[in-house]
């Protein structure tokens, strides 16, 4: 944890699939280079590793622990393709759980060391990991070899003295059976587990709070959110932590619709004051139609920079102030300008009609004359 902006905001990217459906063993460090006005510039650099390099994988966890003023990355679990010597045409995409080794990665010097801990006997994928100071807690996960979701709860402690690191593992009681769950933090000592699966085709609808006090972990079931019917009946769901105790959930749309690649998204607020608040539909959109084959993987040691809106990454020391001049001129965008003389659309009770937006009436541009905008309901359309 350094004092520089680039040291305080770093993101580690490891594993995943490449556009040609292979798994990547690359590791990238993404850092904030600078902030100016409303733009944030990132730099993503490939990190060359030496030693026991983690094999290509997905469904793993990667966390950072802090001990004695030093930091170290910890890679555990995941799934990988079977060895190349065993891959035939019929079994080319067959995967297996990675060996249950714990990898310590020094991001400063690029050294990686694997540790075999007797408490970790089976490979795990899609587990939940929580990093707190020098300790990582591993919960749940899926064992592909046994096709079970054991109620695991492991505590992995990492000590970083001047010499060689010391890694030890303790099996704790009170674990839960879940895979592919989403973890969000509600305060300094409390987390919430949302979503995931308890069986291959059965979503886990209950949520759990995880509390830490005096280095003790307590997992308890919390009051079930008021899931919408769409979420209840969907066979699959996915999502991500949005920070501040908020979870972003997505489910596939009804395949009977004209557009079968529609998804519906929800935000679930798990903060203490909003635990019982109903989910609110956030937006719905179509998945990308881009061909993955059109993507280009990173070249060796390649760096890239891109920009993002700063208000997506605001820290406690930086606030955006509202500036009325920043707003778009809606008389230009056309939503609230005068429609045709016979318009009787009530914007508060409108019915969606050829609209991709959730809070504004659909409008269609008419090129007659000098051109003007007309509410879709006011046009004689089939």
Secondary structure by P-SEA (a helix, b strand, c coil): ccccccccbbbbbccccccccccccbbbbbbbccccccbbbbbbbbbbbcccccccccccccbbbbcccbbbbbbbbbbbcccccccccccccbbbbccbbbbbbccccbbbbbbbbccccccccbbbbbbcccbbbbcbbbbcccccccbbbbbbbbbbcccbbbbbbbbbcbbbbbcbbbbbbccccbbbbccccccccccccbbbbbbbcccbbbbbbccccccccccccccccccccccccbbbbbbbcccccccccbbbbbbbbccccccccccccccccccccccccccccccccbbbbbcccccccccccbbbbbbccccccccccccccccccccccccccccccccccccccbbbbbccccbbbbcccccccc
